[in-house]
Amino acid sequence: MANNVKLLVVDDNPMVLAMLQHALTPLALVTTAADAADALLKAVDDAPDLLVCDYKMPGMDGRQLVEKLKSRPATANFSTVLMASKADIAERLSPVDAADDYLEKPFYLKDAIRRIKRTIDRIALEKMAKTAPKDGVVRGSLAQMNVIDLMQSLEMGRKSCQLSLSNEGDQCEVFFAEGQVKHATYGTLVGDEAVFKVLRWTGGNFQLDFEGKTDKETTQLNTQGLLMEGLRLLDESSREGGGEAEPDAAPAAAASAPPPSAAAPSAPSAPPSAAGRGRREEEEDVLLDG
């Protein structure tokens, strides 16, 4: 389901541009540009929330485009994902560059979309928070943003809040401090076990109270550790039961770890044996370069 995040994708390779546009359209409001000059005009006309841009392009490169947009007050407020070779990331692009994440070329399309989706989800959550009702509580459906997506977005945004989850009468409370889970309850379960119980949820509702706080600390793992261990337990349970893993839960977090210079935190990867369906998807994946 597309949200109201405005995404500008820039690449001088027509095939890469078309495939990214097709894959990202269900997730955001996508505009494309074949070079930096065209992107600059489109961004001035309608400022994006997220720029996904190739670094090496004829004329103005990706970093120069970011610098020009950041220098204009009307277009300065956006996040950036730069696509670049490993050598360019290591030698020409430093962590102080204005990029939230880097995609190392060549990359597999599905991995790239999962990585970009993390940033889209974070932006969508921030936009929801800005338009929250007077009580300051953000409300939404887990069908639009599931538990794993929510937790990753809160971690990336370093948010402190109370996340309340409800699904068919069941209730879970998860407290974050600077993006890290500190306390969680689910019925009689507390801490890590409470979080593991709800990671499979893709239905129900959520509430985010950014004033919600607690002094309790019951979790042993950090947010990323909870997601990785939870996915491992889901996979183990699936294999023991002879069925597939919960739909949409494991794939949502199955992003490759960013290169060391990336500004964004690493996302957990789903275990390779999560399901036969996952293996078939990887076989049909596309390696993009250029």
N, C-alpha and C positions, 0 to 999 in steps of 0.2 A: 504494500500500500504506500503510494507516494505521499510525502508530507510537504510542508510549505518551505522546505529548505531550498534556496536557489543555488544551483550548482553550475559553474562555468568550466567546461572541459576544453583544454587547448592542446593540440598536437598537430604537427605538420604531416604526419603519416595518416592518409585517409582511412586505411584499414583499421589502425589502432583507434582512431577517433570514432569511427562508426561502431566498432565493437564495444567500446566503453559507453558510448551513448545508449546503445541498445540495452546493455546490462544495467545501467544506472537509472534509466528512465522510471522503472517501478519504484525507485527509492527516493527520488527528489525531482524538482523542476529543473530539467537539464537544458542548457544552452551550449552550443559548441562553437569553436573558432579554429580555423586552420593555421593561424599564425598569431604572433603576439600583437601586431598592429590591429588586426580584426578584433582580438580579445579586448584590447584597450577601449575601442569604440563601444563594444557591446557592454562592457562593465560600466562605462560612464553613463550609458543609456539606462541600464538596470543593474545596479550594484549586486554582485553575488554574495552569498553567505560563505561559499566554499569555492576555492579555485583549485582544480586538478590540472596541473600544467607540466608539459615536457620541459626539461631544462635546456636541451640542445636543440635550437631551432634557428633557421636562417634569419639574419637581421637581429632583432631584439630577442635575447634568450629569456628563459623562464624567470631567472632571478631578477633581471632588469625589469621585466613586466611587473613582478611583485613589488619592486622598489617604486616604480612609477605609480602604481595603484595605491600603495601605502602613503605616498607623499601627498595625495589628494584627500582632503577631509571627507568628501562625499563618497569615496570608494575605499577608505582606509580600514574599515571594520570587516575583515573577512579572515577565514582560516585557509591554509594552503597545504596541499599535498604535491610535492615535486616528484616527477618521474625522471630518474637519471641513472647512468651507469655506475657500477661500483667504484670505478676509478674517479669519476667526477664527484661522487659523494665524499670519498675519502680525501681527495686532493683539492677540490675547488669549492665545495659546499661545506660550511662549518655549522656546528650546532647553533651559532648565533644568527644564522640566516633566518629570515622570516618564513619558516616552514614548520607546520605542526607534525608532519610525517614525511617520510621519503619512501618511494617505491623503487626498488633496485631493478633496473632493466638488465636482461630480459626477465619478465615475470609472467606467471600463469594468471589468466584472466580472473578465475574464481578467487584466487588469493588476493588479487588487487581489489576486487569488488568488496570482499570481506573487510579489508583494511580500510577502504574508503567509507564503507558503511559505518564503521565505528565512529569516524569523525562526523558523519551525517547525523547519527543518533545523538551525539553529544550536542551538536548545534540545535537539533530539534528540541532537546530537553531544555536547553538554555532559553530558547524562544518561548517554550511553554511556560517557563518560570516567570518570564517578563510579562506574560499576559495572564498570570494567575489571578483568581478572584481576590476580593478584599481580604479574605482570611489568609491569603498567602499560601494556600495548599494547592499543589498541582495534581490534577486527577487525570487518569487515562486508562486505556484498555491494554491488557497484556497481549491482545491479538495484534496490536499495532507495534508495540515494543515489549518483547518478552523479558523475563527476569535477567537473563544473561546480558542482553543488550543494555538494560537499565543499569546493572551493576558496573559494566564496563564504562558506560557513559559517566556515571558518578565518579568512578576512579579517575578517568581521564580529566574530568573537570575539577578534580580535587574538592568535591562537594562535602559539606557537613550537613546532615539532615536525618530525618526519620522516614524510612521507606516502609509503607504498609501495603501488604499484599493480601488479596482475598480471592478465593476460588471455590465455588460450590460449598460455601459455609465454612471453609477452612481459612484461618487467619495467620499471617506471619508478620512480625515486626523486625526490621533490620535497621540498626543505627550506624551511620557513617561519620567519621571524623577525617577531614582532609582527604576524602576518597577511599579511606580504608575502613572496612567493616570492624566494628568494635564489640557489638553486642547484637544478638539475634534470639528471638523466641518463636517457637511454633508448637502450640499445645504445651506438652510437658518437656519438649526438647529445647535446649538452649545452646548457644554458641555455634560451632561449626556444623553440628548435626542438624540444627534448625535450617541453616542455609542450604545444605545438601538436599533437604527434603523438598524445597520449592524450585530448584534449578530447572526441573523438567516442565514447569508450568508454562504453557503458551496461551492459556485462557484465563479469564478472570479480570480483575481490575487492580490498579495501583494508585497510591496516594503518596505524594512527596511533601513533607512538612519541613521547610528549611529552618524552622525555629525549634524543631524537635531535637532534644538532647538527652543524654544519659551519662551517668558516672560509671555505669557497669562496663566491664571488659570481660567478655566470656569467650571470644573467639581466639583460637590459637594461630590461625593462618591469616596472612594478609589477603586482600581482595583477589589478587591474581592467583594466589595459592588455593583459595577456596574454589575458584572457578575450575582450575586445572584438576584438583582432587575430585570435585563434584562430577566433572565430565568423565574422569576415570571410573568412578563408581557407577555412573550411568551405563558406561560401556560394559563394565563387568557384569552388571545386572542384566543387561540385554543379552550378552552371550550365554549366561547361565540359564536365562529363560528361553533361549532359542529363537528370540524375535529380534526385530530391529530396534535401534535406539529411538527414544522419543523424537517425533518429527520436529524439526526446526530448532531443537534445543542445542545439540552438539554442533551442527553446521554454523549456527549463528556466531559461535566463538572461535571457529576454526580458521584463525588468521595466522599467517606466518609471522614470526618475530621480526620486528623492524631492524634495520642495520644499526650498529652501535652508535652512529651519529644521529639517529632519529630522535626527535624531541619527544615523541609520544611514547608512553609505556608499552611494554610488550603485551600482547594478548595471548591467552592460552590457546593451544592447538588441540583440536579433538583427536583422540587416539585413532591411529590408522585403521583399526579393526572395528570402528564404530558400527558399520553396517555395510552390507553388500551394495546398497544403493550408493553410499559414499564412494566406494571404489569405482563404481561405474561412472559416477560423475567425474572423477579425476581422469579416467580414461578418455572422456570426451572433452577435457579441458584444452585450452588453447594457450600456447606460449607466444607472448607478444614481445617484439623488440622493434628497434628503429626509431 
